[in-house]
Amino acid sequence: MADQDQRSPWLTSSALRKLGAAILILVYIIWILGTWGKPAASRLNTAAFDRYPESDFLCFYAASSLALSGTPAAVYDNGRLYQKEASVFHGKDFQPRPFWYPPVYLLMALPFALFPFLNSLILWGLLTLGGYLFILRRIFPHPLTLWAALAFPATFQNLIRGQNGFLSAILVGGGLLLLERAPFIGGLLLGLMVFKPNLAVLIPVALLAGRRWRALGGAAVSALGMGLISLLVFGPETWLAYKAQLSTIATKLTPHFCFFYDTTTYALVGGFVSSPGTAKIFQFMVMGLVGLAVVWAWSRKGSLANQGPILILGILLFSPHVLIYDLTLLGLALAWMASQGLERGWLTGETPLMLLGGLLPFYSPFLAAITHILIAPAILGGLFFLTIRRFYLEQNPGTILQLARF
């Protein structure tokens, strides 16, 4: 095998480390100036920590507080939820947010309502970010991993929004890493993705295709167990309230919902056509192709370093609703792809497309705002093709495609 450093010396150069540090510092300076560039008196108000309108943790905290106070069904009553959010937030930029998650997520977020809002927000950010960095280091134990993860724009998006993208990545990444050594425990983690159903659909499909029975059993235990526990803790009326809200959610999730921050084919096509039905048709086509590819890859024996990215990118392409902060999952796929590139050599197109993928959460919203075109589905689709190609080469060593290196 040729010397990996000669093939792509920039991956181990001190110049890249300095570039990563510079990007990281620049991103967070922009955040600080944009978020905290207000009079000192305003910053002293702890509620002002959530002053920027993009922070979604306010919704999670308010919902958990309502549940802790003994009225969990009120979480799905937008009037009462907004009233609770307003009682936590006193700034003039307050924007109410509905709680669209199932009671399972309410159960997972409940402990954070035990603390004051600011403390809870910091604790949530530190715990989930720490878990995310730990998973990435396990996937790709490279000196640049920490820098790259912190400079990854999806990391920034999750921090400023207080979102749950880190949690999704911890559960998916941790579950996949445990599939070989402790499949049942790995399945338990994967099953907890039931808190975000739109990102969980392909997981049991992959486990079933791969005949990962113990992992599939673990996923069923955690998913059904969390549903049962939430039913016992919050009562059936909370689940009924959630069910009643699902129709409202369906009407809200049009192709134009959070368009600039979307990453899906559904939103991309919706930007060109007026009919949501046409956008759905294209999304269904992508879902079918991606689902078949995931089944094909996971039904064969292969390394997790190749099958993992196929499933993760498949999840991002399959769901009709994926926002920028969900691209923390993309960080897992890129880490596995980088590990394979360094270990086995880089194939044509991998490094530039991976670089575009790594910066995707940063430039995609800006391009969408300027051109009204979402580039994310094309980048994610290209990366998905690269993972399929590498898996095919793993299955068919010596093929002529091995010549496609640089």
Sequence and secondary structure as in RCSB ss.txt:
>XXXX:A:sequence
MADQDQRSPWLTSSALRKLGAAILILVYIIWILGTWGKPAASRLNTAAFDRYPESDFLCFYAASSLALSGTPAAV
YDNGRLYQKEASVFHGKDFQPRPFWYPPVYLLMALPFALFPFLNSLILWGLLTLGGYLFILRRIFPHPLTLWAAL
AFPATFQNLIRGQNGFLSAILVGGGLLLLERAPFIGGLLLGLMVFKPNLAVLIPVALLAGRRWRALGGAAVSALG
MGLISLLVFGPETWLAYKAQLSTIATKLTPHFCFFYDTTTYALVGGFVSSPGTAKIFQFMVMGLVGLAVVWAWSR
KGSLANQGPILILGILLFSPHVLIYDLTLLGLALAWMASQGLERGWLTGETPLMLLGGLLPFYSPFLAAITHILI
APAILGGLFFLTIRRFYLEQNPGTILQLARF
>XXXX:A:secstr
   HHHH GGGS HHHHHHHHHHHHHHHHHHHHHHH S HHHHHSGGGGG STT  HHHHHHHHHHHHTT GGGG
G HHHHHHHHHHH  STT       S HHHHHHHGGGGGS HHHHHHHHHHHHHHHHHHHHHHH   TTHHHHHH
HSHHHHHHHHHT SHHHHHHHHHHHHHTTTT HHHHHHHHHGGGGSGGGTTHHHHHHHHTT HHHHHHHHHHHHH
HHHHHHHHH HHHHHHHHHHHHHHHHH  TTTTGGGB SHHHHHHTT S HHHHHHHHHHHHHHHHHHHHHHHTS
   HHHHHHHHHHHHHHH S  BGGGGHHHHHHHHHHHHHHHHH  BTTHHHHHHHHHHHHHHHHHHHHHHS   
HHHHHHHHHHHHHHHHHHHHSTT GGGG B 
